[in-house]
């Protein structure tokens, strides 16, 4: 089987490295609530209740809440910015994965894992992989320290909301 063209493409890519910026942010937070109570709040509709500045439009969901293959959008004015969001994995009450696409600028893969401690608390780990698709996306990836700070505020808000 001739693979000359694909081999040349792969070699050129590996020789020069990725043309765009990429970074991973991981944030862990101990919550004063069990995983089951917390997990139900990881939902575009419910985030209206605990994230200041959160806005979304539900596009595809049979329940109105987060579920596998749920699709929603956020506008430019959303606290975390614009995007098309797709839930790619949904395993209550321990794991949810989403992909957010910001036009031709950036792709963000979000993995949220909850570990219940059995004592009314849990630990949540947010892993965010940002992949730039353009020069504008490269600039966004370089500014992500601020977005990480915003995530920390949101997690504190979630903890306070669920605990009440």
Buried (B, 14 or more C-beta within 10 A) or exposed (E): EEEEEEEEEEEEEEEEEEEBBEBEBEBEBEBEBBBEBBBBBBBBBBBEEBBEEBBBEBEEBEEEBBBEEBBBBBEEEBBBBBBBBBBBEBEBBBBBBBBBBBEEBBBBBBBBBBBBEEEEBBBBEBBBBBBBBBEEBBEBBEEBEEBBEBBEEBBEBBBEBBEE
